[in-house]
């Protein structure tokens, strides 16, 4: 009987400690710190999956290497693609040609059409965030992460034109104050079948990453 009582007390203390920890989290401050730290990271790897309704639009993996290095590979609109931006030059393979080509300028980097694939943090530009709240603690791959929910007003003309009611679920690592993953949903303005669904994951922060330009023949 004593063992059962002790176990019950331990469980109660565990629940209370988690509850208290959740209450002391300041969601706006935690998110802004994590976003700033993530934006300032010199290197990281990422994956992006974008669906509209039941259609898979993009499924890519990539890596970022400061100051301007970006490399992605995967599929976009059911087409295999590799894209690279390095030292002010942009290269592409698979979208129009099976060989590497140099783009005439970096217009693709500035395009809102591919902003999430080329820079996952491009989806985190807001006019305002009226709602930021703590949802729960969730353990992923052995790490306890803070899950926040945001209901922002986005700063992206293409997203604003086609979607509304944006909801962001963001997983933050409380140890290093970095964003580990995000799940973004929004309702289609023209049709309920056009629901936007974006899953972003980021890892290997500030581990050395080398991006080498392709050989163009």
LOLUMMI-906995 format. One record per residue: residue number from 1; residue in one letter; z negated, y, x negated of N, C-alpha, C in turn. Coordinates in steps of 0.2 Angstrom, whole numbers, plus 2048, in hexadecimal, padded with zeros to 3 digits. Atoms other than C-alpha are relative to their C-alpha. Layout:
BEGIN
   i aa n_w n_v n_u ca_w ca_v ca_u c_w c_v c_u
 NUM  A   Z   Y   X    Z    Y    X   Z   Y   X
...
This chain:
BEGIN
   i aa n_w n_v n_u ca_w ca_v ca_u c_w c_v c_u
   1  X 800 7FA 7FC  800  800  800 800 806 7FC
   2  X 800 7FA 804  7FC  80C  7F2 807 801 7FD
   3  X 7F9 7FF 803  80D  809  7EA 805 804 805
   4  X 7FC 7FD 7FB  815  80E  7FA 7FF 807 801
   5  X 802 7F9 7FF  80B  81E  7FC 803 804 7FA
   6  X 7FE 7FD 806  80F  822  7EA 808 802 800
   7  X 7F9 800 7FF  822  81F  7ED 802 806 805
   8  X 7FF 7FB 7FA  821  82A  7FD 7FF 807 7FD
   9  X 802 7FA 803  819  838  7F3 805 802 7FB
  10  X 7FB 7FE 805  826  837  7E5 806 802 803
  11  X 7FA 7FE 7FC  834  838  7F2 800 806 803
  12  X 802 7FA 7FD  82C  846  7FA 801 806 7FB
  13  X 800 7FB 805  82A  850  7EA 807 801 7FE
  14  X 7F9 7FF 802  83C  84C  7E5 804 804 805
  15  X 7FC 7FD 7FB  843  852  7F6 7FE 808 800
  16  X 802 7F9 800  838  862  7F5 802 804 7FA
  17  X 7FE 7FC 806  83D  866  7E3 808 802 801
  18  X 7F9 7FF 7FF  850  864  7E8 800 806 805
  19  X 800 7FB 7FB  84C  86F  7F7 7FF 807 7FD
  20  X 802 7FA 803  844  87C  7ED 805 803 7FB
  21  X 7FB 7FE 805  851  87C  7E0 806 803 804
  22  X 7FB 7FD 7FC  85E  87F  7ED 7FF 807 803
  23  X 802 7FA 7FD  855  88D  7F5 800 806 7FA
  24  X 801 7FB 805  853  897  7E4 807 802 7FE
  25  X 7F9 7FF 802  866  896  7E1 803 806 804
  26  X 7FD 7FA 7FD  86E  8A7  7E4 808 7FF 800
  27  X 7F9 802 800  880  8A2  7E9 805 805 7FE
  28  X 7FB 7FB 803  889  8B2  7E6 800 801 7F9
  29  X 801 800 807  882  8B4  7D5 802 7FA 7FC
  30  X 7FE 806 804  884  8A2  7D0 808 800 800
  31  X 7F9 800 800  896  8A3  7D6 804 805 7FB
  32  X 7FC 7FB 804  89B  8B3  7CD 7FF 7FF 7F9
  33  X 801 802 807  893  8AD  7BD 804 7FA 7FE
  34  X 7FC 806 802  89C  89C  7BD 807 802 800
  35  X 7F9 7FE 800  8AC  8A5  7C2 802 804 7F9
  36  X 7FF 7FC 806  8AB  8B1  7B3 800 7FC 7FA
  37  X 800 805 806  8A6  8A3  7A7 806 7FC 800
  38  X 7F9 804 800  8B5  899  7AD 806 804 7FE
  39  X 7FA 7FC 802  8C1  8A7  7AB 800 802 7F9
  40  X 801 7FE 807  8BA  8AB  79A 801 7FA 7FB
  41  X 800 806 804  8BC  899  794 807 800 7FC
  42  X 7FA 800 804  8C9  898  786 804 7FA 801
  43  X 7FC 806 7FF  8CE  886  789 7FD 7FC 806
  44  X 802 805 7FB  8CD  87A  798 806 7FC 802
  45  X 7FB 804 7FC  8D7  86C  7A1 7FF 800 807
  46  X 801 7FF 7F9  8DA  86C  7B3 805 7FB 804
  47  X 7FB 803 7FC  8E3  863  7C1 800 804 807
  48  X 800 7FD 7FA  8E9  86A  7D1 805 7FC 805
  49  X 7FC 804 7FB  8EF  861  7E1 800 805 806
  50  X 7FF 7FB 7FB  8F6  86C  7EF 804 7FC 806
  51  X 7FD 803 7FA  8FA  865  801 801 806 805
  52  X 7FF 7FC 7FA  901  86E  810 801 7FB 806
  53  X 800 805 7FB  8FD  864  81F 800 7F9 7FD
  54  X 800 806 803  901  852  81A 805 7FF 7FA
  55  X 7FB 800 805  90E  857  80D 7FD 802 7F9
  56  X 802 7FF 807  90A  856  7FA 805 805 7FD
  57  X 7FB 7FB 803  911  866  7F3 7FF 800 7F8
  58  X 801 801 807  90A  865  7E1 7FA 7FC 7FE
  59  X 805 804 802  900  859  7D7 801 800 7F8
  60  X 7FF 7FF 807  8FE  85E  7C5 7FA 800 7FC
  61  X 806 7FF 804  8F3  85E  7B6 802 805 7FA
  62  X 7FE 7FB 805  8F2  86B  7A9 7FB 802 7FB
  63  X 805 7FD 804  8E9  874  79B 802 807 7FE
  64  X 7FF 7F9 802  8E6  885  795 7FD 801 7F9
  65  X 802 7FF 807  8E4  88B  783 801 808 7FF
  66  X 800 7F9 801  8E0  89E  780 804 801 7FA
  67  X 801 7FB 7FB  8E7  8AA  77F 805 800 806
  68  X 7FC 800 7FA  8F6  8A6  78A 803 7F9 801
  69  X 7FD 806 800  8FA  894  788 7FE 7FC 806
  70  X 800 804 7FA  8FD  88A  798 805 7FA 7FF
  71  X 7FB 806 800  904  878  799 7FE 7FC 807
  72  X 801 804 7FA  906  86E  7AA 806 7FB 800
  73  X 7FC 805 7FF  90E  85E  7AE 7FE 7FC 807
  74  X 801 804 7FA  910  854  7BE 806 801 805
  75  X 7FB 7FF 7FC  91A  857  7CE 7FF 806 805
  76  X 800 7FA 7FB  91E  867  7D9 806 7FF 804
  77  X 7FB 801 7FB  927  865  7E9 804 7F9 7FF
  78  X 7FD 807 801  92A  852  7E5 805 800 7FA
  79  X 7FB 800 805  933  857  7D5 7FB 800 7F9
  80  X 804 800 807  92C  852  7C3 801 807 7FD
  81  X 800 7F9 803  928  862  7B9 7FC 800 7FA
  82  X 804 7FE 806  922  867  7A8 801 808 7FF
  83  X 7FF 7F9 801  91E  879  7A5 7FB 802 7FB
  84  X 804 7FD 806  917  883  796 801 807 7FF
  85  X 800 7F8 802  913  895  792 7FC 800 7FA
  86  X 803 7FF 807  90F  899  780 803 806 7FD
  87  X 7FE 7FA 804  910  8A9  776 805 804 804
  88  X 7FC 7FB 7FC  918  8B3  784 806 7FC 802
  89  X 7FA 803 7FE  926  8A6  787 7FE 7FA 805
  90  X 801 805 7FB  928  89A  796 805 7FB 7FF
  91  X 7FB 805 800  930  889  795 7FF 7FB 806
  92  X 800 804 7FA  934  87D  7A3 805 7FA 7FF
  93  X 7FC 806 801  93A  86B  7A4 7FF 7FC 806
  94  X 800 804 7FA  93F  860  7B3 801 803 806
  95  X 800 7FC 7F9  93F  86D  7C1 808 801 801
  96  X 7F9 7FF 800  951  872  7BD 804 7FB 7FC
  97  X 7FC 804 805  956  867  7AE 7FB 7FB 7FD
  98  X 804 806 803  950  857  7A5 7FE 803 7F9
  99  X 802 7FD 807  94F  862  795 7FC 806 801
 100  X 804 7FA 800  944  870  790 804 806 800
 101  X 7FD 7FA 800  94A  881  794 7FB 806 7FF
 102  X 804 7FA 800  944  892  790 801 805 806
 103  X 7FF 7FC 7FA  941  89D  79F 801 807 7FD
 104  X 7FF 7F9 802  948  8AF  79D 7FB 804 7FF
 105  X 806 7FC 800  937  8B6  7A0 7FB 7FC 803
 106  X 806 803 7FD  926  8B2  7A6 7FF 801 807
 107  X 800 7FF 7F9  92A  8B5  7B8 7FC 7FB 804
 108  X 803 806 7FD  924  8A4  7BD 7F8 801 7FF
 109  X 807 7FF 801  913  8A8  7B5 7FD 805 805
 110  X 802 7FA 7FC  912  8B8  7C0 801 7FE 808
 111  X 7FE 802 7F9  918  8AF  7D0 7FA 7FE 804
 112  X 806 802 7FC  90B  8AD  7DE 802 7F9 803
 113  X 7FE 806 7FD  915  89E  7E3 7FD 7FA 7FD
 114  X 802 805 804  90F  893  7D5 7F9 802 7FC
 115  X 806 7FD 803  8FF  89D  7D1 7FA 7FB 7FF
 116  X 805 805 801  8F3  88E  7D4 802 7FB 7FB
 117  X 7FE 806 805  8FD  881  7CA 7FF 803 7F9
 118  X 7FF 7FE 807  8FF  88C  7BB 7F9 803 7FE
 119  X 807 7FD 802  8ED  894  7BC 7FC 7FF 806
 120  X 804 801 7FB  8E1  88C  7C7 7FB 805 802
 121  X 804 7FA 7FF  8D6  89B  7C6 803 806 804
 122  X 7FC 7FB 7FC  8E4  8A5  7CE 7FE 800 808
 123  X 802 801 7F9  8DD  89F  7DF 7F9 803 801
 124  X 807 7FD 800  8CC  8A7  7DB 800 808 7FF
 125  X 7FF 7F9 800  8D2  8B9  7DD 7FF 803 808
 126  X 802 7FE 7F9  8C9  8C1  7ED 7FF 807 800
 127  X 802 7F9 7FF  8C8  8D2  7F5 7F9 800 802
 128  X 807 800 7FE  8B7  8CD  7FC 7FE 7F9 801
 129  X 803 806 7FE  8AC  8BE  7FF 7FA 801 805
 130  X 806 7FE 7FB  8A2  8C1  80F 7FB 7FA 800
 131  X 804 806 800  89B  8AF  80E 800 7FC 7FA
 132  X 801 805 806  894  8A6  7FF 7F9 7FC 802
 133  X 806 804 7FF  887  898  803 7FF 7FA 7FC
 134  X 801 806 804  87F  88A  7FA 800 7FA 806
 135  X 7FF 806 7FC  884  879  802 7FB 7FA 7FF
 136  X 804 806 802  87C  86B  7F8 800 7FF 7F9
 137  X 7FF 803 807  879  863  7E7 804 7FA 801
 138  X 7FC 806 800  886  856  7E3 801 7FD 7F9
 139  X 7FF 803 806  886  84A  7D5 807 7FD 7FF
 140  X 7F9 802 802  898  847  7CD 800 7FE 7F9
 141  X 800 803 807  89A  83C  7BE 7FA 801 7FC
 142  X 806 7FF 803  888  83D  7BA 7FD 807 7FF
 143  X 802 7F9 801  886  850  7BB 7FF 803 807
 144  X 802 7FD 7FA  87D  859  7C9 803 806 801
 145  X 7FC 7F9 7FF  888  867  7D0 7FE 803 806
 146  X 802 7FC 7FA  884  875  7DC 807 801 804
 147  X 7FB 7FF 7FC  890  876  7EA 7FF 806 805
 148  X 800 7FA 7FC  894  887  7F2 806 800 804
 149  X 7FB 7FE 7FB  89E  88C  801 802 807 800
 150  X 7FE 7F9 7FF  8A8  89C  801 805 801 805
 151  X 7FB 7FE 7FB  8B2  8A4  80F 802 807 7FE
 152  X 7FE 7FA 803  8BB  8B1  805 806 803 804
 153  X 7F9 7FD 7FE  8C9  8BE  809 804 800 7F9
 154  X 7FC 801 806  8D6  8B9  7FC 804 806 7FE
 155  X 7FC 7FA 803  8E0  8C5  7F1 807 7FC 7FE
 156  X 7FA 803 802  8F1  8BC  7F2 805 801 806
 157  X 7FC 7FE 7FA  8FF  8C2  7FD 803 7FA 803
 158  X 7FC 806 7FD  908  8B1  7FF 7FB 7FC 804
 159  X 805 804 7FC  8F7  8A8  804 7FE 804 806
 160  X 802 7FD 7FA  8F3  8B6  810 805 800 805
 161  X 7FA 800 7FB  904  8B6  818 800 7FA 804
 162  X 800 806 7FD  903  8A4  81C 7FA 7FC 803
 163  X 806 804 7FE  8F1  89F  81E 7FA 805 801
 164  X 806 7FC 7FE  8E0  8A5  825 7FA 7FB 800
 165  X 807 804 7FF  8CE  89F  826 7FF 7FC 7FA
 166  X 800 804 807  8CD  89A  813 7F8 7FE 800
 167  X 807 803 802  8BE  88F  80F 801 7FD 7F9
 168  X 800 803 807  8BA  88B  7FD 7F9 7FC 7FF
 169  X 806 804 803  8AE  87D  7F7 801 800 7F9
 170  X 800 7FF 808  8AA  880  7E5 7FA 7FC 7FD
 171  X 805 804 803  8A0  874  7DA 7FF 804 7F9
 172  X 802 7FD 806  897  87D  7CC 7FB 7FC 7FC
 173  X 805 803 804  88E  876  7BD 7FA 805 7FE
 174  X 805 7FC 801  87D  87E  7BC 7FE 801 7F9
 175  X 802 800 807  87B  87A  7AA 804 805 7FC
 176  X 7FC 7FB 804  889  884  7A2 804 805 805
 177  X 7FE 7FB 7FB  88D  88E  7B2 808 801 800
 178  X 7F8 801 800  8A0  888  7B3 802 7FD 807
 179  X 7FD 804 7FA  8AB  883  7C2 803 7FA 7FE
 180  X 7FE 806 801  8AE  871  7C2 806 7FE 804
 181  X 7FA 801 7FC  8B9  86F  7D1 7FF 804 807
 182  X 7FF 7FC 7F9  8BE  877  7E2 804 7FD 805
 183  X 7FC 803 7FB  8C4  872  7F2 802 806 805
 184  X 7FE 7FA 7FC  8CE  880  7FC 804 7FE 806
 185  X 7FC 801 7F9  8D4  87F  80E 801 806 803
 186  X 7FE 7FA 7FC  8DC  88B  819 804 7FE 806
 187  X 7FC 801 7FA  8E4  88B  82A 807 803 800
 188  X 7F9 7FD 800  8F7  88E  82C 800 805 806
 189  X 7FF 7FB 7FB  8FB  89E  835 806 7FE 805
 190  X 7FB 801 7FC  90B  897  83C 800 7F9 804
 191  X 801 806 7FD  906  885  840 7FA 7FC 7FE
 192  X 806 804 802  8F6  87A  840 802 7FA 7FB
 193  X 7FE 806 805  901  86D  836 801 803 7F9
 194  X 7FF 7FD 806  902  879  828 7FA 802 7FC
 195  X 806 7FF 804  8F0  878  822 801 7FF 7F9
 196  X 800 800 807  8EE  87C  810 7FA 7FC 7FD
 197  X 805 804 803  8E4  870  805 801 800 7F9
 198  X 7FF 800 807  8E1  873  7F3 7FA 7FD 7FD
 199  X 806 802 804  8D6  869  7E7 801 801 7F9
 200  X 800 7FD 807  8D3  870  7D6 7FA 7FC 7FC
 201  X 806 803 804  8C9  867  7C8 801 803 7F9
 202  X 800 7FD 806  8C5  86E  7B7 7FB 7FD 7FB
 203  X 804 803 805  8BE  866  7A7 802 801 7F9
 204  X 7FF 7FF 807  8BD  866  794 800 807 7FE
 205  X 801 7F9 801  8B7  878  794 7FF 801 7F8
 206  X 801 7FE 807  8B9  880  782 800 7FB 7FB
 207  X 7FF 805 805  8BE  870  77A 807 802 7FD
 208  X 7F9 7FD 803  8CD  874  76E 806 7FC 803
 209  X 7FA 802 7FD  8DE  872  776 806 803 7FC
 210  X 7FA 7FD 803  8EF  874  76D 806 7FF 805
 211  X 7F9 800 7FD  8FF  878  776 805 802 7FC
 212  X 7FB 7FF 805  90E  876  76C 807 801 804
 213  X 7FA 7FF 7FC  91F  87E  772 805 7FA 7FF
 214  X 7FB 805 801  92D  872  775 806 802 7FB
 215  X 7FA 7FF 804  93C  870  76A 806 801 805
 216  X 7FA 7FF 7FC  94B  878  772 807 7FF 7FC
 217  X 7FA 801 804  95C  872  76C 806 804 804
